[in-house]
Amino acid sequence: MPMQCDIVTQERSVFSGQVKSVSLPGTEGRMGILPNHSALLTTLGYGEVMIRPTDSDQELYFAIGGGFAEVQPDKIIVLADSAEHADEIDLVRAEQARARAEQFMKEGVPEDPERYAQIQASLRRAQIRIDVSRRRGHRRAMPGMSVPEYEEHNN
């Protein structure tokens, strides 16, 4: 018996379909969700979501930047602060974002706690995007950059 899975952000629907299972990065650790799971509402951390669709033997991977998940026996809804399929991640851009955030951190901790939290969130979001993209072997170049230029840039 499959279950419906939806991953959404404020901007768009990232995934919607029938699945066999979902693995989520809960704030208290990873959790696996199968059909007929008990009802649950939980917070999500930065991490990787893995989905096993019913119509394929391949797994799908997404990088998410926190949020919430509502689980029902026949449905799971992931309300993510940010979410991208592994194929959508631009590795060069993610590495640049990480470098910028690291530079801000090296320059000293901002006096404004809200600004510091934003920099930390940017760093975590960039790192998870890089990790998911590299683990899944996906490489996207920046617009206008050819694959050989991209590979040369990253070696």
KOLRO-510340 format. One record per residue: x, y, z of N, C-alpha, C in turn; residue number from 1. Coordinates in Angstrom, 3 decimals. Layout:
N
r nu=X; nv=Y; nw=Z; cau=X; cav=Y; caw=Z; cu=X; cv=Y; cw=Z; seq=NUM;
...
END
This chain:
155
r nu=0.850; nv=-1.185; nw=0.000; cau=0.000; cav=0.000; caw=0.000; cu=0.889; cv=1.239; cw=0.000; seq=1;
r nu=0.888; nv=2.013; nw=-1.066; cau=1.704; cav=3.229; caw=-1.121; cu=1.065; cv=4.363; cw=-0.325; seq=2;
r nu=1.825; nv=5.420; nw=-0.164; cau=1.305; cav=6.633; caw=0.476; cu=1.648; cv=7.838; cw=-0.392; seq=3;
r nu=0.868; nv=8.879; nw=-0.268; cau=1.102; cav=10.115; caw=-0.996; cu=2.170; cv=10.917; cw=-0.266; seq=4;
r nu=3.104; nv=11.476; nw=-1.013; cau=4.139; cav=12.319; caw=-0.430; cu=4.180; cv=13.640; cw=-1.188; seq=5;
r nu=4.185; nv=14.730; nw=-0.459; cau=4.308; cav=16.063; caw=-1.035; cu=5.409; cv=16.806; cw=-0.301; seq=6;
r nu=6.339; nv=17.381; nw=-1.069; cau=7.370; cav=18.256; caw=-0.513; cu=7.117; cv=19.631; cw=-1.107; seq=7;
r nu=6.843; nv=20.591; nw=-0.234; cau=6.526; cav=21.941; caw=-0.703; cu=7.321; cv=22.973; cw=0.081; seq=8;
r nu=7.581; nv=24.098; nw=-0.592; cau=8.164; cav=25.274; caw=0.048; cu=7.172; cv=26.411; cw=-0.152; seq=9;
r nu=7.492; nv=27.587; nw=0.327; cau=6.617; cav=28.739; caw=0.096; cu=6.532; cv=29.073; cw=-1.378; seq=10;
r nu=7.594; nv=28.779; nw=-2.125; cau=7.653; cav=29.167; caw=-3.527; cu=7.045; cv=28.149; cw=-4.493; seq=11;
r nu=7.130; nv=26.845; nw=-4.147; cau=6.727; cav=25.845; caw=-5.147; cu=6.529; cv=24.469; cw=-4.540; seq=12;
r nu=5.929; nv=23.612; nw=-5.352; cau=5.840; cav=22.196; caw=-5.029; cu=7.074; cv=21.527; cw=-5.622; seq=13;
r nu=7.874; nv=20.888; nw=-4.786; cau=9.136; cav=20.283; caw=-5.206; cu=8.922; cv=18.835; cw=-5.638; seq=14;
r nu=8.002; nv=18.128; nw=-4.973; cau=7.702; cav=16.738; caw=-5.318; cu=6.283; cv=16.422; cw=-4.889; seq=15;
r nu=5.605; nv=15.612; nw=-5.693; cau=4.294; cav=15.095; caw=-5.342; cu=4.118; cv=13.756; cw=-6.038; seq=16;
r nu=3.861; nv=12.715; nw=-5.262; cau=3.665; cav=11.409; caw=-5.870; cu=3.474; cv=10.317; cw=-4.833; seq=17;
r nu=3.180; nv=9.120; nw=-5.344; cau=3.009; cav=7.944; caw=-4.508; cu=4.377; cv=7.334; cw=-4.204; seq=18;
r nu=4.597; nv=6.979; nw=-2.934; cau=5.898; cav=6.461; caw=-2.514; cu=5.748; cv=5.202; cw=-1.662; seq=19;
r nu=6.857; nv=4.436; nw=-1.634; cau=6.939; cav=3.250; caw=-0.770; cu=7.472; cv=3.623; cw=0.608; seq=20;
r nu=8.400; nv=4.597; nw=0.635; cau=8.991; cav=5.018; caw=1.902; cu=9.639; cv=6.388; cw=1.756; seq=21;
r nu=9.848; nv=7.028; nw=2.910; cau=10.492; cav=8.340; caw=2.965; cu=11.441; cv=8.337; cw=4.170; seq=22;
r nu=12.628; nv=8.886; nw=3.982; cau=13.586; cav=9.053; caw=5.073; cu=13.805; cv=10.548; cw=5.253; seq=23;
r nu=13.648; nv=11.021; nw=6.493; cau=13.681; cav=12.458; caw=6.786; cu=14.754; cv=12.820; cw=7.806; seq=24;
r nu=15.303; nv=14.041; nw=7.708; cau=16.252; cav=14.517; caw=8.713; cu=15.532; cv=15.233; cw=9.858; seq=25;
r nu=15.050; nv=14.494; nw=10.815; cau=14.383; cav=15.111; caw=11.954; cu=15.382; cv=15.860; cw=12.818; seq=26;
r nu=14.910; nv=16.802; nw=13.598; cau=15.817; cav=17.553; caw=14.466; cu=16.401; cv=16.663; cw=15.561; seq=27;
r nu=15.762; nv=15.557; nw=15.850; cau=16.267; cav=14.609; caw=16.854; cu=16.944; cv=13.405; cw=16.214; seq=28;
r nu=17.116; nv=13.427; nw=14.902; cau=17.759; cav=12.319; caw=14.198; cu=16.953; cv=11.902; cw=12.982; seq=29;
r nu=17.525; nv=11.011; nw=12.175; cau=16.846; cav=10.537; caw=10.958; cu=15.647; cv=9.684; cw=11.335; seq=30;
r nu=14.629; nv=9.735; nw=10.484; cau=13.450; cav=8.898; caw=10.704; cu=12.967; cv=8.326; cw=9.385; seq=31;
r nu=12.549; nv=7.089; nw=9.432; cau=11.998; cav=6.421; caw=8.264; cu=10.492; cv=6.326; cw=8.382; seq=32;
r nu=9.807; nv=6.621; nw=7.295; cau=8.348; cav=6.609; caw=7.283; cu=7.886; cv=5.606; cw=6.240; seq=33;
r nu=7.041; nv=4.679; nw=6.646; cau=6.440; cav=3.685; caw=5.761; cu=4.923; cv=3.869; cw=5.786; seq=34;
r nu=4.218; nv=3.308; nw=4.789; cau=2.750; cav=3.383; caw=4.823; cu=2.204; cv=2.842; cw=6.150; seq=35;
r nu=1.098; nv=3.390; nw=6.589; cau=0.426; cav=3.047; caw=7.846; cu=1.195; cv=3.494; cw=9.082; seq=36;
r nu=2.080; nv=4.469; nw=8.917; cau=2.809; cav=5.028; caw=10.055; cu=1.820; cv=5.752; cw=10.957; seq=37;
r nu=2.090; nv=5.775; nw=12.229; cau=1.260; cav=6.523; caw=13.171; cu=1.296; cv=8.005; cw=12.827; seq=38;
r nu=0.224; nv=8.683; nw=13.131; cau=0.163; cav=10.127; caw=12.894; cu=1.264; cv=10.814; cw=13.698; seq=39;
r nu=1.879; nv=11.811; nw=13.049; cau=3.048; cav=12.456; caw=13.643; cu=3.203; cv=13.844; cw=13.052; seq=40;
r nu=3.581; nv=14.793; nw=13.881; cau=3.963; cav=16.127; caw=13.425; cu=5.330; cv=16.390; cw=14.029; seq=41;
r nu=6.322; nv=16.709; nw=13.186; cau=7.685; cav=16.860; caw=13.678; cu=8.413; cv=17.989; cw=12.979; seq=42;
r nu=9.422; nv=18.507; nw=13.636; cau=10.284; cav=19.504; caw=13.025; cu=11.395; cv=18.792; cw=12.269; seq=43;
r nu=11.872; nv=19.443; nw=11.217; cau=12.941; cav=18.888; caw=10.398; cu=14.166; cv=19.779; cw=10.476; seq=44;
r nu=15.321; nv=19.165; nw=10.411; cau=16.565; cav=19.911; caw=10.384; cu=17.056; cv=20.057; cw=8.951; seq=45;
r nu=18.257; nv=20.576; nw=8.820; cau=18.908; cav=20.648; caw=7.518; cu=19.385; cv=19.243; cw=7.198; seq=46;
r nu=19.125; nv=18.799; nw=5.976; cau=19.584; cav=17.466; caw=5.637; cu=19.005; cv=16.953; cw=4.342; seq=47;
r nu=19.117; nv=15.644; nw=4.201; cau=18.725; cav=14.963; caw=2.973; cu=17.430; cv=14.193; cw=3.189; seq=48;
r nu=16.503; nv=14.358; nw=2.251; cau=15.276; cav=13.558; caw=2.222; cu=15.464; cv=12.526; cw=1.115; seq=49;
r nu=15.196; nv=11.262; nw=1.444; cau=15.276; cav=10.190; caw=0.449; cu=13.879; cv=9.601; cw=0.282; seq=50;
r nu=13.464; nv=9.476; nw=-0.979; cau=12.134; cav=8.955; caw=-1.306; cu=12.283; cv=7.741; cw=-2.214; seq=51;
r nu=11.480; nv=6.724; nw=-1.955; cau=11.395; cav=5.566; caw=-2.851; cu=10.013; cv=5.591; cw=-3.507; seq=52;
r nu=9.944; nv=6.092; nw=-4.763; cau=8.643; cav=6.160; caw=-5.456; cu=8.117; cv=4.756; cw=-5.774; seq=53;
r nu=6.805; nv=4.645; nw=-5.887; cau=6.208; cav=3.341; caw=-6.204; cu=6.433; cv=2.952; cw=-7.655; seq=54;
r nu=6.616; nv=3.921; nw=-8.549; cau=6.723; cav=3.622; caw=-9.975; cu=8.167; cv=3.463; cw=-10.450; seq=55;
r nu=9.121; nv=3.344; nw=-9.518; cau=10.522; cav=3.245; caw=-9.912; cu=11.316; cv=2.536; cw=-8.825; seq=56;
r nu=12.392; nv=1.888; nw=-9.216; cau=13.298; cav=1.281; caw=-8.244; cu=14.389; cv=2.259; cw=-7.813; seq=57;
r nu=14.457; nv=3.419; nw=-8.500; cau=15.453; cav=4.417; caw=-8.149; cu=14.962; cv=5.268; cw=-6.988; seq=58;
r nu=15.906; nv=5.676; nw=-6.167; cau=15.585; cav=6.565; caw=-5.062; cu=15.760; cv=8.011; cw=-5.517; seq=59;
r nu=14.972; nv=8.907; nw=-4.952; cau=15.081; cav=10.332; caw=-5.234; cu=15.612; cv=11.022; cw=-3.986; seq=60;
r nu=16.496; nv=12.003; nw=-4.200; cau=17.130; cav=12.699; caw=-3.087; cu=16.888; cv=14.198; cw=-3.190; seq=61;
r nu=16.652; nv=14.813; nw=-2.030; cau=16.379; cav=16.238; caw=-1.940; cu=17.185; cv=16.826; cw=-0.791; seq=62;
r nu=17.692; nv=18.021; nw=-0.970; cau=18.331; cav=18.770; caw=0.108; cu=17.281; cv=19.714; cw=0.670; seq=63;
r nu=17.064; nv=19.655; nw=1.988; cau=16.099; cav=20.576; caw=2.586; cu=16.776; cv=21.398; cw=3.675; seq=64;
r nu=16.238; nv=22.571; nw=3.880; cau=16.766; cav=23.488; caw=4.883; cu=15.799; cv=23.695; cw=6.016; seq=65;
r nu=15.437; nv=22.630; nw=6.707; cau=14.538; cav=22.733; caw=7.849; cu=13.083; cv=22.791; cw=7.436; seq=66;
r nu=12.222; nv=22.747; nw=8.436; cau=10.787; cav=22.815; caw=8.187; cu=10.020; cv=21.877; cw=9.103; seq=67;
r nu=8.910; nv=21.368; nw=8.596; cau=8.031; cav=20.490; caw=9.361; cu=7.560; cv=19.344; cw=8.478; seq=68;
r nu=7.192; nv=18.248; nw=9.111; cau=6.584; cav=17.130; caw=8.388; cu=5.341; cv=16.698; cw=9.144; seq=69;
r nu=4.264; nv=16.504; nw=8.386; cau=3.033; cav=15.939; caw=8.938; cu=2.882; cv=14.558; cw=8.328; seq=70;
r nu=2.795; nv=13.558; nw=9.177; cau=2.672; cav=12.177; caw=8.729; cu=1.300; cv=11.651; cw=9.122; seq=71;
r nu=0.620; nv=11.063; nw=8.160; cau=-0.632; cav=10.342; caw=8.371; cu=-0.413; cv=8.930; cw=7.832; seq=72;
r nu=-1.242; nv=7.970; nw=8.163; cau=-1.011; cav=6.603; caw=7.683; cu=-0.899; cv=6.476; cw=6.161; seq=73;
r nu=-1.576; nv=7.357; nw=5.425; cau=-1.566; cav=7.244; caw=3.963; cu=-0.978; cv=8.480; cw=3.267; seq=74;
r nu=-0.369; nv=9.400; nw=4.047; cau=0.124; cav=10.645; caw=3.453; cu=1.219; cv=11.248; cw=4.313; seq=75;
r nu=2.192; nv=11.879; nw=3.634; cau=3.210; cav=12.646; caw=4.336; cu=3.381; cv=13.970; cw=3.596; seq=76;
r nu=3.345; nv=15.050; nw=4.359; cau=3.535; cav=16.387; caw=3.796; cu=4.764; cv=16.995; cw=4.452; seq=77;
r nu=5.734; nv=17.364; nw=3.624; cau=6.938; cav=18.032; caw=4.100; cu=6.815; cv=19.508; cw=3.728; seq=78;
r nu=6.753; nv=20.358; nw=4.737; cau=6.710; cav=21.809; caw=4.541; cu=8.121; cv=22.311; cw=4.841; seq=79;
r nu=8.908; nv=22.481; nw=3.802; cau=10.326; cav=22.807; caw=3.965; cu=10.579; cv=24.297; cw=3.816; seq=80;
r nu=11.519; nv=24.807; nw=4.597; cau=11.942; cav=26.198; caw=4.444; cu=12.610; cv=26.379; cw=3.088; seq=81;
r nu=13.393; nv=25.384; nw=2.670; cau=13.975; cav=25.347; caw=1.328; cu=14.118; cv=23.885; cw=0.938; seq=82;
r nu=14.003; nv=23.601; nw=-0.357; cau=14.121; cav=22.219; caw=-0.823; cu=14.505; cv=22.212; cw=-2.293; seq=83;
r nu=15.405; nv=21.301; nw=-2.643; cau=15.841; cav=21.123; caw=-4.029; cu=16.092; cv=19.651; cw=-4.293; seq=84;
r nu=15.682; nv=19.193; nw=-5.454; cau=16.043; cav=17.852; caw=-5.902; cu=17.538; cv=17.852; cw=-6.172; seq=85;
r nu=18.204; nv=16.727; nw=-5.952; cau=19.656; cav=16.642; caw=-6.156; cu=20.059; cv=17.110; cw=-7.550; seq=86;
r nu=19.236; nv=16.823; nw=-8.563; cau=19.556; cav=17.226; caw=-9.936; cu=19.494; cv=18.741; cw=-10.140; seq=87;
r nu=18.781; nv=19.448; nw=-9.275; cau=18.632; cav=20.899; caw=-9.416; cu=19.784; cv=21.684; cw=-8.796; seq=88;
r nu=20.587; nv=21.024; nw=-7.988; cau=21.622; cav=21.736; caw=-7.235; cu=22.762; cv=22.140; cw=-8.151; seq=89;
r nu=23.086; nv=23.409; nw=-8.113; cau=24.221; cav=23.953; caw=-8.839; cu=25.395; cv=23.924; cw=-7.863; seq=90;
r nu=26.279; nv=22.945; nw=-8.029; cau=27.369; cav=22.723; caw=-7.089; cu=28.301; cv=23.924; cw=-6.999; seq=91;
r nu=28.613; nv=24.534; nw=-8.116; cau=29.502; cav=25.701; caw=-8.109; cu=28.879; cv=26.828; cw=-7.295; seq=92;
r nu=27.622; nv=27.079; nw=-7.525; cau=26.929; cav=28.152; caw=-6.794; cu=26.854; cv=27.846; cw=-5.299; seq=93;
r nu=26.610; nv=26.576; nw=-4.947; cau=26.549; cav=26.182; caw=-3.539; cu=27.912; cv=26.363; cw=-2.868; seq=94;
r nu=28.981; nv=26.012; nw=-3.578; cau=30.324; cav=26.193; caw=-3.017; cu=30.647; cv=27.675; cw=-2.826; seq=95;
r nu=30.202; nv=28.504; nw=-3.761; cau=30.414; cav=29.945; caw=-3.624; cu=29.639; cv=30.497; cw=-2.423; seq=96;
r nu=28.417; nv=30.017; nw=-2.223; cau=27.610; cav=30.460; caw=-1.087; cu=28.269; cv=30.040; cw=0.226; seq=97;
r nu=28.802; nv=28.825; nw=0.269; cau=29.489; cav=28.372; caw=1.473; cu=30.716; cv=29.242; cw=1.744; seq=98;
r nu=31.487; nv=29.535; nw=0.705; cau=32.688; cav=30.361; caw=0.869; cu=32.334; cv=31.751; cw=1.389; seq=99;
r nu=31.254; nv=32.341; nw=0.857; cau=30.823; cav=33.667; caw=1.339; cu=30.446; cv=33.614; cw=2.818; seq=100;
r nu=29.674; nv=32.586; nw=3.198; cau=29.247; cav=32.469; caw=4.599; cu=30.450; cv=32.234; cw=5.511; seq=101;
r nu=31.389; nv=31.403; nw=5.070; cau=32.589; cav=31.164; caw=5.868; cu=33.401; cv=32.450; cw=6.024; seq=102;
r nu=33.470; nv=33.251; nw=4.970; cau=34.202; cav=34.515; caw=5.031; cu=33.551; cv=35.465; cw=6.036; seq=103;
r nu=32.228; nv=35.538; nw=6.026; cau=31.522; cav=36.372; caw=7.004; cu=31.848; cv=35.917; cw=8.426; seq=104;
r nu=31.900; nv=34.599; nw=8.635; cau=32.194; cav=34.068; caw=9.964; cu=33.633; cv=34.398; cw=10.372; seq=105;
r nu=34.567; nv=34.341; nw=9.429; cau=35.972; cav=34.650; caw=9.727; cu=36.165; cv=36.116; cw=10.067; seq=106;
r nu=35.359; nv=36.981; nw=9.457; cau=35.475; cav=38.419; caw=9.694; cu=35.032; cv=38.812; cw=11.090; seq=107;
r nu=34.436; nv=37.883; nw=11.788; cau=34.005; cav=38.157; caw=13.153; cu=32.509; cv=37.998; cw=13.287; seq=108;
r nu=32.117; nv=37.634; nw=14.485; cau=30.711; cav=37.400; caw=14.768; cu=29.975; cv=38.738; cw=14.785; seq=109;
r nu=28.943; nv=38.884; nw=13.956; cau=28.174; cav=40.134; caw=13.970; cu=27.520; cv=40.362; cw=15.333; seq=110;
r nu=27.453; nv=41.600; nw=15.720; cau=26.832; cav=41.958; caw=17.000; cu=25.341; cv=41.632; cw=16.998; seq=111;
r nu=24.745; nv=41.675; nw=15.830; cau=23.318; cav=41.419; caw=15.686; cu=23.061; cv=39.908; cw=15.687; seq=112;
r nu=22.413; nv=39.372; nw=16.719; cau=22.178; cav=37.924; caw=16.788; cu=21.357; cv=37.404; cw=15.606; seq=113;
r nu=20.454; nv=38.232; nw=15.099; cau=19.639; cav=37.811; caw=13.958; cu=20.510; cv=37.646; cw=12.707; seq=114;
r nu=21.438; nv=38.570; nw=12.493; cau=22.344; cav=38.475; caw=11.341; cu=23.260; cv=37.264; cw=11.473; seq=115;
r nu=23.734; nv=37.002; nw=12.673; cau=24.576; cav=35.829; caw=12.912; cu=23.804; cv=34.544; cw=12.592; seq=116;
r nu=22.555; nv=34.471; nw=13.020; cau=21.729; cav=33.290; caw=12.737; cu=21.516; cv=33.123; cw=11.235; seq=117;
r nu=21.349; nv=34.232; nw=10.514; cau=21.190; cav=34.163; caw=9.058; cu=22.450; cv=33.616; cw=8.396; seq=118;
r nu=23.607; nv=34.052; nw=8.855; cau=24.871; cav=33.569; caw=8.284; cu=25.039; cv=32.081; cw=8.579; seq=119;
r nu=24.738; nv=31.670; nw=9.812; cau=24.827; cav=30.249; caw=10.154; cu=23.881; cv=29.417; cw=9.296; seq=120;
r nu=22.660; nv=29.898; nw=9.094; cau=21.692; cav=29.181; caw=8.271; cu=22.177; cv=29.082; cw=6.829; seq=121;
r nu=22.754; nv=30.155; nw=6.307; cau=23.295; cav=30.123; caw=4.940; cu=24.406; cv=29.098; cw=4.816; seq=122;
r nu=25.260; nv=29.044; nw=5.809; cau=26.362; cav=28.080; caw=5.798; cu=25.840; cv=26.650; cw=5.849; seq=123;
r nu=24.887; nv=26.369; nw=6.742; cau=24.313; cav=25.014; caw=6.833; cu=23.597; cv=24.633; cw=5.540; seq=124;
r nu=22.824; nv=25.560; nw=4.974; cau=22.081; cav=25.288; caw=3.744; cu=23.037; cv=25.001; cw=2.589; seq=125;
r nu=24.093; nv=25.785; nw=2.467; cau=25.070; cav=25.567; caw=1.395; cu=25.768; cv=24.228; cw=1.578; seq=126;
r nu=26.124; nv=23.889; nw=2.812; cau=26.843; cav=22.637; caw=3.049; cu=25.975; cv=21.428; cw=2.735; seq=127;
r nu=24.707; nv=21.448; nw=3.100; cau=23.855; cav=20.284; caw=2.811; cu=23.631; cv=20.157; cw=1.318; seq=128;
r nu=23.509; nv=21.274; nw=0.607; cau=23.359; cav=21.222; caw=-0.851; cu=24.596; cv=20.596; cw=-1.481; seq=129;
r nu=25.763; nv=20.974; nw=-1.003; cau=27.020; cav=20.413; caw=-1.517; cu=27.077; cv=18.919; cw=-1.208; seq=130;
r nu=26.767; nv=18.545; nw=0.030; cau=26.830; cav=17.136; caw=0.426; cu=25.889; cv=16.269; cw=-0.395; seq=131;
r nu=24.645; nv=16.715; nw=-0.564; cau=23.672; cav=15.924; caw=-1.333; cu=24.112; cv=15.814; cw=-2.784; seq=132;
r nu=24.550; nv=16.907; nw=-3.362; cau=24.976; cav=16.898; caw=-4.760; cu=26.170; cv=15.972; cw=-4.967; seq=133;
r nu=27.166; nv=16.056; nw=-4.109; cau=28.361; cav=15.213; caw=-4.254; cu=28.067; cv=13.748; cw=-4.007; seq=134;
r nu=27.285; nv=13.439; nw=-2.972; cau=26.966; cav=12.041; caw=-2.672; cu=26.187; cv=11.387; cw=-3.807; seq=135;
r nu=25.373; nv=12.164; nw=-4.455; cau=24.515; cav=11.614; caw=-5.501; cu=25.161; cv=11.731; cw=-6.870; seq=136;
r nu=26.377; nv=12.275; nw=-6.942; cau=27.127; cav=12.330; caw=-8.198; cu=26.584; cv=13.304; cw=-9.216; seq=137;
r nu=25.792; nv=14.269; nw=-8.787; cau=25.229; cav=15.252; caw=-9.705; cu=26.132; cv=16.468; cw=-9.747; seq=138;
r nu=26.360; nv=16.962; nw=-10.942; cau=27.185; cav=18.157; caw=-11.101; cu=26.532; cv=19.068; cw=-12.113; seq=139;
r nu=26.206; nv=20.250; nw=-11.678; cau=25.649; cav=21.239; caw=-12.600; cu=26.566; cv=22.435; cw=-12.607; seq=140;
r nu=26.840; nv=22.908; nw=-13.769; cau=27.686; cav=24.095; caw=-13.889; cu=26.820; cv=25.339; cw=-13.823; seq=141;
r nu=27.482; nv=26.444; nw=-13.597; cau=26.781; cav=27.715; caw=-13.612; cu=26.349; cv=28.017; cw=-15.043; seq=142;
r nu=25.267; nv=28.777; nw=-15.217; cau=24.851; cav=29.132; caw=-16.571; cu=26.010; cv=29.757; cw=-17.340; seq=143;
r nu=26.185; nv=29.314; nw=-18.569; cau=27.237; cav=29.848; caw=-19.411; cu=28.559; cv=29.125; cw=-19.265; seq=144;
r nu=28.667; nv=28.193; nw=-18.304; cau=29.908; cav=27.459; caw=-18.111; cu=29.737; cv=26.063; cw=-18.697; seq=145;
r nu=30.641; nv=25.670; nw=-19.564; cau=30.565; cav=24.345; caw=-20.167; cu=31.010; cv=23.294; cw=-19.152; seq=146;
r nu=30.670; nv=22.044; nw=-19.399; cau=31.063; cav=20.965; caw=-18.492; cu=32.579; cv=20.883; cw=-18.359; seq=147;
r nu=33.379; nv=20.947; nw=-19.464; cau=34.838; cav=20.919; caw=-19.285; cu=35.347; cv=22.091; cw=-18.437; seq=148;
r nu=34.771; nv=23.289; nw=-18.620; cau=35.177; cav=24.442; caw=-17.806; cu=34.842; cv=24.190; cw=-16.337; seq=149;
r nu=33.662; nv=23.612; nw=-16.107; cau=33.219; cav=23.315; caw=-14.747; cu=34.178; cv=22.326; cw=-14.088; seq=150;
r nu=34.496; nv=21.236; nw=-14.810; cau=35.375; cav=20.224; caw=-14.244; cu=36.774; cv=20.787; cw=-14.005; seq=151;
r nu=37.254; nv=21.621; nw=-14.908; cau=38.563; cav=22.257; caw=-14.729; cu=38.527; cv=23.180; cw=-13.511; seq=152;
r nu=37.402; nv=23.902; nw=-13.358; cau=37.232; cav=24.824; caw=-12.234; cu=37.267; cv=24.095; cw=-10.901; seq=153;
r nu=36.751; nv=22.859; nw=-10.858; cau=36.638; cav=22.117; caw=-9.618; cu=37.788; cv=21.154; cw=-9.366; seq=154;
r nu=38.782; nv=21.130; nw=-10.222; cau=39.934; cav=20.238; caw=-9.987; cu=41.141; cv=21.003; cw=-9.545; seq=155;
END
